């Protein structure tokens, strides 16, 4: 009996493809099952039941789980979500302020920093040092090479200062947000950035690994910020030269707006102490007229000055800003650090205002 070689080859090809498809579906299901097991493990007593889990690196997303392979899924959950989000926003604003002249705008730390381009520019701006790397790299190999150069320079700078290196090429390139935030906080603190980092921000990190069919989990708590001393404390105590740069920038900012009323500021701590310029500045920034009966235009007593500053703080909150951590009394008492915090917050939020 004769056979049709073409028919046999066609059938074998079809069956082979069918078998391959079934195998891929089976492996994909294993991947899906692993994700589900990971979620179940995380929703167990390891984390508070009310925590909203944020997938950091779902490493198995497009990977086929082969027999005897092990993979790791890392999931993090901020202990105080609002503090973590605030830290995220503070770091983004800081980077954008530093790189404004380079016309670089960061909107998302994971998506915008993983390839090393922004980190290179940020480190060069902060350190005043030019790194020998390609300006633009599209390939994964090129991006990792750039990251390697940048992180080597960062580590050489920070390790002698006692910083624990909680980041690496692979973690940054895989968009590990915890590693990226660790790195940025370290740079901000080392270079005494004029920002106020939220205190004691921590995250739970859960590592889920499936090895030889057995699910293993481990949890650690990562403390991203600890210090109660902010960058303005450091500026005042250790970097008067940088403090002058910050003061000059703030004076330029406030005069850009107060000049519209033929007002001029030369001394930040004294000229904002009675609250009048602060109230008028808020009206200019938000583009409205502040009725004169709401504040004292020529305050004489300490109480009247405190009233003015407190009223300015209310206007800031009405404009969507958080309540300043500085006390009105501190501003009235010519506390430079408190005044700088208030004005820098305005600068950060209104620097693009006309």
C-alpha positions in Angstrom: 0.0 0.0 0.0 1.5 3.3 -1.1 1.7 6.2 1.2 1.5 9.9 0.5 4.8 11.5 1.8 3.3 14.9 1.5 0.3 14.0 3.6 2.4 12.3 6.3 4.7 15.3 6.5 1.7 17.6 6.7 0.1 15.5 9.5 3.3 15.3 11.4 3.8 19.1 11.1 0.2 19.7 12.3 0.5 17.3 15.2 3.9 18.8 16.1 2.5 22.3 16.1 -0.5 21.1 18.1 1.7 19.4 20.7 3.9 22.6 20.9 0.8 24.7 21.4 -0.6 22.5 24.1 2.8 22.5 25.8 3.0 26.3 25.7 -0.5 26.6 27.1 0.4 24.2 29.9 3.5 26.3 30.7 1.6 29.5 30.5 -1.0 28.1 32.9 1.8 27.2 35.3 3.0 30.8 35.1 -0.6 32.0 35.8 -0.9 29.6 38.7 2.3 30.8 40.1 1.1 34.4 40.0 -2.1 33.4 41.7 -0.2 31.4 44.4 2.0 34.4 44.9 -1.0 36.7 45.4 -2.6 34.2 47.8 0.6 34.0 49.8 0.9 37.7 50.0 -2.7 38.1 51.1 -2.1 35.7 53.9 -0.8 36.8 57.3 2.4 38.1 55.8 0.8 41.4 55.2 -2.1 43.4 56.7 -5.2 42.4 54.9 -6.1 46.0 54.2 -2.8 46.6 52.3 -3.1 47.4 48.6 -0.4 45.4 46.9 1.5 46.9 44.1 3.3 44.5 41.7 6.9 45.6 41.3 8.5 43.0 39.2 6.1 40.3 37.9 9.1 38.6 36.4 7.1 35.7 34.8 4.9 37.9 32.7 6.2 36.7 29.3 8.3 33.8 30.5 7.4 30.1 30.0 7.9 28.1 33.3 10.0 25.1 32.4 10.4 22.0 34.6 12.8 22.4 37.6 13.1 26.2 37.0 12.7 28.7 39.8 11.6 32.3 39.4 11.1 35.1 41.8 8.3 37.6 42.1 8.8 40.7 44.3 5.8 42.5 45.5 5.9 45.5 47.8 3.3 47.3 49.9 3.9 50.7 51.6 3.1 50.7 55.3 1.7 54.1 54.8 0.7 54.5 51.1 0.1 58.2 51.3 3.7 58.8 52.7 5.2 56.6 49.9 3.3 58.5 47.2 4.4 61.8 48.8 8.0 60.6 48.7 7.6 59.6 45.1 6.3 63.1 44.2 9.0 64.9 46.2 11.7 63.0 44.3 10.2 63.6 40.9 9.9 67.4 41.6 13.4 67.5 42.8 14.8 65.8 39.7 12.8 68.0 37.4 14.0 71.1 39.2 17.6 69.9 38.9 17.4 69.1 35.2 15.2 71.9 34.1 18.0 73.5 32.0 18.4 70.1 30.2 14.7 70.2 29.3 14.2 66.8 31.0 10.8 66.1 32.5 10.3 63.0 34.7 6.8 61.8 35.2 7.4 58.2 36.4 10.4 57.0 38.3 10.2 53.5 37.0 9.7 54.3 33.3 11.9 57.3 33.1 15.0 56.2 35.1 15.5 52.5 34.3 17.7 53.1 31.2 20.3 55.2 33.0 19.8 58.4 30.8 18.2 60.5 33.5 20.4 59.1 36.3 23.4 60.0 34.2 22.3 63.6 33.8 21.2 63.9 37.4 24.6 62.6 38.7 26.5 64.9 36.4 24.5 67.9 37.5 24.9 67.1 41.2 28.5 66.1 41.1 29.8 68.5 38.4 31.5 65.5 36.9 31.2 64.4 33.3 30.8 60.6 32.8 32.3 58.8 29.8 29.1 57.2 28.5 27.2 57.2 25.2 24.5 59.9 25.3 21.7 57.8 23.8 21.5 54.0 24.0 18.5 52.0 22.7 19.7 48.4 23.2 19.4 46.6 26.5 23.1 45.9 26.5 23.9 49.6 26.0 21.5 50.7 28.7 23.0 48.3 31.2 26.5 49.4 30.3 25.5 53.0 30.9 23.9 52.1 34.2 27.0 50.2 35.2 29.1 53.3 34.7 26.7 55.6 36.5 26.2 53.3 39.5 29.9 52.7 39.8 30.4 56.4 40.1 27.6 56.7 42.6 28.8 53.8 44.7 32.3 55.1 44.8 30.9 58.4 46.2 28.4 57.0 48.7 29.9 53.8 50.0 32.7 55.6 51.9 30.0 57.8 53.5 28.4 54.7 55.1 25.6 54.2 52.7 24.3 50.6 52.2 24.1 49.9 48.5 20.5 48.8 48.0 20.5 49.1 44.2 22.2 47.5 41.3 22.2 47.4 37.5 19.6 44.6 37.2 17.3 46.0 39.8 17.3 49.5 38.3 16.9 48.3 34.7 14.1 45.9 35.7 12.2 49.0 37.1 12.5 48.0 40.7 10.9 51.0 42.3 12.2 50.3 45.8 15.8 50.2 44.5 15.3 53.4 42.5 13.8 55.3 45.5 16.7 54.1 47.7 19.2 55.5 45.2 17.4 58.8 44.8 17.0 59.3 48.6 20.7 58.6 49.1 21.7 61.1 46.4 19.3 63.7 47.7 20.7 63.4 51.3 24.3 63.3 50.2 24.0 66.4 48.1 21.8 68.1 50.6 18.9 68.8 48.2 16.7 71.6 49.4 13.7 69.3 49.8 11.8 67.9 52.8 11.6 64.1 52.6 8.7 62.5 54.4 10.0 60.7 57.5 10.1 57.0 58.3 8.7 55.8 55.0 8.8 52.0 54.9 7.7 49.2 52.6 7.1 45.5 53.0 8.9 43.5 50.3 7.6 40.0 49.7 9.7 37.6 47.6 7.8 34.7 46.2 9.8 31.9 44.6 8.6 28.6 43.1 11.3 26.0 43.1 10.6 22.4 41.9 6.9 23.0 42.3 7.1 24.3 45.9 6.1 27.8 46.7 8.4 29.7 49.0 7.9 33.2 50.4 10.0 35.6 52.4 9.2 39.0 53.7 11.4 41.9 54.8 10.7 45.5 55.8 12.7 48.2 53.9 13.0 51.6 55.5 13.4 54.1 52.7 13.7 57.3 54.9 14.6 57.5 58.6 16.0 60.8 59.5 14.1 63.5 61.3 16.6 66.1 60.1 15.7 67.5 56.7 17.9 69.0 54.0 17.4 72.5 55.2 19.0 71.5 58.6 22.0 70.2 56.7 22.2 73.3 54.5 22.2 75.6 57.4 24.7 73.6 59.4 27.1 72.3 56.8 26.7 74.0 53.4 26.3 77.8 53.6 27.5 78.2 50.0 24.7 76.0 48.8 22.3 77.8 51.1 23.1 81.1 49.4 22.3 79.5 46.0 18.9 78.4 47.3 18.2 81.8 48.8 19.1 83.5 45.5 16.8 81.2 43.6 13.9 81.9 46.0 14.4 85.6 45.9 14.3 85.6 42.1 11.1 83.6 42.2 9.2 85.8 44.7 10.4 89.0 43.0 9.2 87.8 39.7 5.7 88.0 41.1 5.9 90.7 43.8 7.4 93.1 41.2 3.9 93.3 39.7 2.9 95.2 42.8 6.1 97.3 42.7 7.4 95.3 45.7 11.0 94.0 46.1 12.5 91.4 48.4 16.1 91.3 49.4 16.0 89.5 52.8 13.8 86.4 53.0 13.7 85.9 56.7 12.9 89.5 57.6 10.6 90.6 54.8 8.2 87.7 55.1 8.1 87.7 58.9 5.0 89.9 59.2 3.1 87.7 56.7 2.1 90.6 54.4 4.3 89.7 51.5 3.3 86.0 51.9 -0.4 86.8 51.7 0.1 89.1 48.6 2.3 86.5 47.0 -0.4 83.8 47.3 -2.9 86.1 45.7 -0.5 86.7 42.8 0.3 83.0 42.4 -3.4 82.0 42.4 -4.5 85.1 40.4 -7.0 86.7 42.8 -7.3 89.8 44.9 -7.1 89.2 48.6 -9.5 91.5 50.4 -7.6 93.9 52.8 -10.0 93.2 55.6 -8.8 89.6 55.8 -5.3 90.5 57.0 -3.3 93.3 58.6 -1.6 95.4 55.9 0.6 97.1 58.5 0.7 94.7 61.5 2.2 96.0 64.7 1.9 93.3 67.3 3.2 89.8 67.3 -0.3 88.4 67.3 -1.2 90.4 64.1 1.8 89.0 62.3 1.0 85.5 63.4 -2.5 86.0 62.1 -1.2 87.1 58.7 1.2 84.1 58.3 -1.5 81.7 59.5 -3.9 83.2 56.9 -1.3 82.8 54.2 -1.0 79.1 55.2 -4.8 78.8 54.8 -4.6 80.3 51.3 -1.9 77.7 50.4 -4.2 74.9 51.6 -7.1 76.4 49.6 -4.7 76.2 46.6 -4.2 72.5 47.0 -0.9 72.6 48.9 -0.4 70.6 52.1 -0.4 72.5 55.4 3.2 73.8 55.9 5.0 72.0 58.6 6.5 75.2 59.8 4.6 77.1 62.5 3.5 80.7 61.8 5.2 81.7 65.0 8.5 80.4 63.7 8.2 82.5 60.5 7.4 85.6 62.6 10.4 84.9 64.8 12.7 85.2 61.8 13.4 81.4 61.7 15.2 81.2 58.4 14.7 77.4 58.0 11.0 77.7 58.5 10.7 80.5 56.0 12.8 78.7 53.5 10.6 75.6 53.8 7.5 77.6 53.1 8.9 79.5 50.2 10.5 76.5 48.6 7.1 74.7 48.7 5.6 77.6 46.8 8.5 77.6 44.4 8.1 73.9 43.7 4.4 74.2 43.0 4.3 77.6 41.2 7.7 77.9 39.5 6.0 77.8 36.1 3.4 80.4 37.0 3.5 83.7 35.0 
